[in-house]
Amino acid sequence: MSVYQKVPPLLKTIAIAEAKVQMDFGRAFVSAIACNWMVCMGIWFYFGAKQTSGRILSHMVPSDDFCAYRITTLCRQYVYYSCRDFFAGANVTWSQFFFNMIPVFLGNVTGGAAFVGRILSLCLSSLIKRRLLYLVNKICPHFDVKKVF
């Protein structure tokens, strides 16, 4: 046992990392979807607020949920594994690390693209279309936009 393994907070971190490696594909995938959903919604809430106080409060709820539910993201996995545990003596191999990153990466992409990006594009499609028409008419006034849309 190394000196680093005797520190109580580090023991907890090592235990979390070893538990995350044992997570099955489905659970890691769903956890990553939830994580990226929370992060993306926090960003949308932040940019939707007009004042600084609203921005601080609006992104706190998704961020708190992200931490409270212990959902996982690619960056969080990286911190738990490589930065702390490979050097602190956790029982985690590089192959376990990379095989765990596959469902987490796929879940992050799915959560951001499908659950936030696609839903918002469906909800805001008429607004996006009007703004696009306005920009095209502004840039190319002789272009017939009605044929395209």
N, C-alpha and C positions, 0 to 999 in steps of 0.2 A: 504494500500500500504506500503510495507516494504521499508527500507532505500535503499536496493540494487536495487529496481525497479526504483529509481529516477536517476540512472546513465545512461547517454545517450548510451554509447556503450553496456551496458547490456540490455537496452530496445531493441536495434536492434537484439541482440543475442536471446532474448526471442521471438521476433517476427519471427525470422528465425526458431526457434525450433517449434513454434506453427504452422507455415506454413508447415514444413516438416511432422508433424504429420497428417496434412490434405491431404498429397499427396496420390493419389490412387495407387493401386498395380502395374499397368502397368508402370506408370511414375517412381515409385521408382525402379522397376526392370530394366528398360532401363537405368536409371541414374546410377545404380550400375554397369551394364555391361560396360558402357562407362568409369566409374571411374577405374575399375580394368584393363580395356584394357590400359588406359593411364599409370597407375602405372607399370604394367608388361612391357610395351614397354619402359618405362623410365629405368627400370632395365636392360632390354636387351641391350639398347643403351649404358648404363653405362659400362656393362661388355664387350661390343664390342669395345669400344675405347681403344687405346693403351696408351695415355698419360693423365695426370691429367687434363690438360686444355680441352681435348676432352671429358673426362668423365663429367666434370662440365657442359660444353655446351650441351652435348648430352642428359642429363636427364632434362635439364631445360625446353625444349619445352613441353614434356608431363606433367611435373609438373605444368607449367604455364597454360596449357589448363585445367588441373584438377581444378585449383583454379578459372580460368576465367569463366568456364561454370557452376560452382557451382554444379558439379555432386557429388554424395553421395557415401560414403563407410561406412562400418560397424564401423570403428574406428571414423570417423567423426561424425556419428550419435551419437555414445556413448558420445563423447565430448560435442556435442550440448545439448544432453538431460540430462544425469545423472550428469556430473561434474558441469555444470553451472545452468541448468534451474530448476532441482528439488529443488535445494537449494536456488534459487533466486526468486522463486515464479511464474514460468511460468505455464500456464494452460495445463499441460501435465501429464497424468496419466501413471502408470506403464503398464497398459494393452495397451494403445495407443503406448507406447514405444516398447513393445515386438511385437505387431502386425505390426508395421512399420519395425521391424528388419527382419521379415521373407522374404519379397521381396528383401530387400537390401542384405541379406545373399545369397539368391538364385542368384541374379544378379551378385554378386561378384564372386561366384563360376563359373557361366556361362561365365563371361567375361574373367576370368583367364584361365579356362580349354578349352573352345571352341574357343574363339577368339584369344587367344595367343598360348596356349599350343598345341592345335590340328593343327592349321595352321602351326606353326613352325615345328611340328613333320612331317607333310606332306612334307614341303619344304626341310627338312633336313634328310629325311628317308634314302636316299642312303648313306649319310655321317655317320649317326648313325649305319647303318648296317655294313659298312666297319670297323668302329672303334670297334664294337662289335665282328666282326670276328677276327680282330687283337688281341683283348684281350683274346678271347677264345683260339686261336692258341698259344698265349704266355703262358697262364696258363696250358692248357691241349694240348700239341702238338700231342698226339695220338688220340684225339677226332675228328671224321669225321663231320666237320661243314656243309658240303654240304647236308647231310641228313636232317639237321634241317632247313636250309634256302632253 
